[in-house]
């Protein structure tokens, strides 16, 4: 049984159908790269999976447990949305750090809120875990730095540590290097590659084709809100079966 299973996901905004029955599955410890043209539905997919948007149709299951099923015809309460989000961690394109908090405070904010007013020992444990996560992404010396004191690549690594702080079962990345200068892209991709090597389960929306080819277990090519082609990276990048995939990759190579 797949660890993450998405079946027939649909989403429309007004009269525009953005996701048109999109399906895929992912085993635990695998990395799925999602590629495709801008406007094809990649970000909407992540937002529906993370319950920032509610899909109009389809089903989402994690570790065999269905956490969303539109066929039941019952909307999710805000409490249910929050509970479902705990399965996932999401790293945005533009960092979304709180400017008034240090790197460590940004990483530990959500765990502290969940812990509430529990004993002091637990809060100290949360701080120690946050410091360890920042060290894990190469920022052990930046615990007390504020976002404006960090480069874009460093801010994105803080965002990755923040996503890891709640110990999600699946990590989502929404074009994590798109807001970075080229020289800062590598440091973020190295962290994601390290997570893949450590066996994290991840879905990565990316335009970095060489990175996707190197790190992915599976690749999903989305066009027009549907899966145009899916398969292992050697197939998608080496010998794609669909003409639309070949055209997309050719345009990137020409660019």
Buried (B, 14 or more C-beta within 10 A) or exposed (E): EBBBBBBBBBBBEEEEBBBBBBBBBBEEEBBBBBBBBEEBBBBBBBBBBBBEBEBBBBBBBBBEEEBBBBEEEEEBEEEBBEEBBEBBBBBBBBBEBEEEBBBBBBBBBBBBEEBEEEEEEBBEBBBEBBBEBBBBBBBEEBBEBBBEEBEBBBBBBBBBBBBBBBEBBBBBBBBBBEBBEEEBBBBBBBBBBBBBEEEBBBBBBBBBBEBBBBBBBBBBBBBBBBBBBBBEBEBBBEEBEBEBBEEBBEEEEEE
